[in-house]
Amino acid sequence: MKILGIDPGMAIVGYGLIEIKNDNINLVTSGSIQTDKNNSDSKRLLEIYNDLSTIVDKYSPDCASVEQLFFFKNQKTIIPVAEARGVILTVLEKYNIQTFSYTPMEVKQVLTGYGRAEKKEVEQMVRLTLQQEKLPKLDDTIDAIAIAICHSRNIS
């Protein structure tokens, strides 16, 4: 089973595709879609749509798990992130990919056993789960992988 994890954002969309075979979790691909802040919001959303469509076309995930908007400290970013999440959900629906949502707290709870874990603790659990010493540098990409791992543990 291939699970695409997505951490939505207007500036950066993190993604991570894991594959589960015989109870092993392997990272197939990961990365980010980064949009230019100098472009209009509509152009940035179209870029997210097109790039995510390419990823889905190439890797054909069986399902996707997308971070749910839960709480934002910065009121200025909630609407653009919600718009990006809407575009992401639209792409997944277009390709008929079953989608699941998890809050950051749920992801932390599943991965570390503590819903208020620090980013470094989540990163460490991702590293241990994948049995990889090196992980991507961007937090958004690591978060996306964590979201995919969270879903894998909720279905097993």
C-alpha positions as CSV (number, residue, x, y, z in Angstrom):
1,M,0.0,0.0,0.0
2,K,1.3,3.5,-0.9
3,I,0.3,6.4,1.3
4,L,0.9,10.0,0.3
5,G,1.3,12.3,3.3
6,I,0.8,16.0,2.7
7,D,1.6,19.1,4.9
8,P,-0.4,21.9,3.3
9,G,0.8,25.5,2.9
10,M,0.7,28.3,0.5
11,A,4.5,28.9,0.4
12,I,5.5,25.3,0.9
13,V,3.6,22.0,0.6
14,G,5.5,19.2,2.0
15,Y,4.9,15.7,0.7
16,G,6.1,12.2,1.5
17,L,5.1,8.9,-0.1
18,I,5.6,5.7,1.9
19,E,5.0,2.2,0.9
20,I,4.1,-0.6,3.3
21,K,5.2,-4.1,2.3
22,N,5.2,-7.0,4.8
23,D,5.0,-4.7,7.8
24,N,8.0,-2.7,6.6
25,I,7.6,1.1,5.8
26,N,9.8,2.4,3.1
27,L,10.1,6.0,1.9
28,V,9.4,6.1,-1.9
29,T,9.8,9.8,-2.4
30,S,9.5,13.1,-0.6
31,G,9.9,16.7,-1.2
32,S,8.2,20.0,-1.4
33,I,6.2,22.2,-3.7
34,Q,7.4,25.8,-3.2
35,T,5.6,28.7,-4.6
36,D,6.9,32.2,-5.3
37,K,5.5,34.8,-2.9
38,N,5.7,37.4,-5.6
39,N,3.1,35.6,-7.7
40,S,-0.6,36.1,-7.2
41,D,-2.4,33.7,-4.9
42,S,-4.3,32.2,-7.8
43,K,-1.1,31.5,-9.7
44,R,0.4,29.9,-6.5
45,L,-2.6,27.7,-6.0
46,L,-2.5,26.7,-9.7
47,E,1.2,25.7,-9.2
48,I,0.2,23.6,-6.2
49,Y,-2.6,22.0,-8.3
50,N,-0.3,21.2,-11.2
51,D,2.7,20.0,-9.2
52,L,0.6,17.7,-7.0
53,S,-1.2,16.3,-10.0
54,T,2.2,15.4,-11.5
55,I,3.2,13.7,-8.3
56,V,-0.1,11.7,-8.1
57,D,0.2,10.8,-11.8
58,K,3.8,9.5,-11.3
59,Y,3.4,7.6,-8.1
60,S,-0.3,6.5,-8.0
61,P,-0.8,6.5,-4.2
62,D,-3.5,4.2,-2.8
63,C,-4.6,6.8,-0.3
64,A,-3.6,10.1,1.1
65,S,-3.4,11.7,4.6
66,V,-3.5,15.5,4.8
67,E,-2.8,17.6,7.9
68,Q,-6.0,19.1,9.1
69,L,-6.1,22.8,10.1
70,F,-6.5,22.8,13.8
71,F,-5.1,26.0,15.4
72,F,-3.1,28.9,14.0
73,K,-1.1,31.4,16.0
74,N,-0.7,33.6,13.0
75,Q,-4.2,34.7,11.8
76,K,-2.7,36.1,8.5
77,T,-1.7,32.6,7.3
78,I,-4.9,30.6,8.1
79,I,-6.8,31.6,5.0
80,P,-4.0,31.0,2.4
81,V,-3.2,27.6,4.1
82,A,-6.9,26.7,4.0
83,E,-7.0,27.7,0.3
84,A,-4.0,25.5,-0.4
85,R,-5.5,22.6,1.5
86,G,-8.7,23.0,-0.6
87,V,-6.7,22.7,-3.8
88,I,-4.9,19.7,-2.4
89,L,-8.1,18.0,-1.6
90,T,-9.5,18.8,-5.1
91,V,-6.5,17.1,-6.7
92,L,-6.9,14.0,-4.6
93,E,-10.6,13.9,-5.3
94,K,-10.0,14.3,-9.1
95,Y,-7.8,11.2,-9.0
96,N,-10.3,9.4,-6.8
97,I,-7.8,9.0,-3.9
98,Q,-9.3,8.3,-0.6
99,T,-8.2,11.0,1.8
100,F,-7.8,11.0,5.6
101,S,-7.1,14.0,7.9
102,Y,-5.1,14.3,11.0
103,T,-4.4,17.2,13.3
104,P,-0.8,17.9,14.3
105,M,-1.7,16.8,17.8
106,E,-3.0,13.4,16.5
107,V,0.2,12.9,14.4
108,K,2.4,13.6,17.4
109,Q,0.3,11.3,19.7
110,V,0.5,8.4,17.2
111,L,4.2,8.8,16.5
112,T,5.6,9.7,19.9
113,G,2.8,8.8,22.4
114,Y,2.5,12.5,23.4
115,G,0.3,15.0,21.6
116,R,2.4,17.9,22.5
117,A,5.8,16.5,21.5
118,E,8.5,18.7,20.0
119,K,9.4,18.7,16.3
120,K,12.7,17.0,17.1
121,E,10.9,14.1,18.8
122,V,8.6,13.6,15.8
123,E,11.7,13.8,13.5
124,Q,13.4,11.1,15.6
125,M,10.4,8.8,15.4
126,V,10.3,9.3,11.6
127,R,14.0,8.4,11.4
128,L,13.5,5.3,13.5
129,T,10.4,4.2,11.6
130,L,12.1,4.5,8.3
131,Q,15.4,3.2,9.6
132,Q,17.2,6.1,7.9
133,E,20.0,8.2,9.3
134,K,19.4,11.1,6.9
135,L,16.0,12.8,6.5
136,P,15.0,15.7,4.3
137,K,16.0,19.1,5.6
138,L,12.6,20.9,5.4
139,D,10.3,20.5,8.4
140,D,7.3,20.6,6.0
141,T,8.6,17.4,4.3
142,I,9.4,15.6,7.5
143,D,5.9,16.6,8.8
144,A,4.3,15.1,5.6
145,I,6.2,11.9,6.1
146,A,5.0,11.8,9.7
147,I,1.4,12.3,8.5
148,A,1.8,9.3,6.2
149,I,3.3,7.2,8.9
150,C,0.5,8.2,11.3
151,H,-2.1,6.9,8.8
152,S,-0.2,3.7,8.3
153,R,-0.4,3.0,12.0
154,N,-4.1,3.9,12.1
155,I,-5.0,1.3,9.4
156,S,-2.9,-1.6,10.7
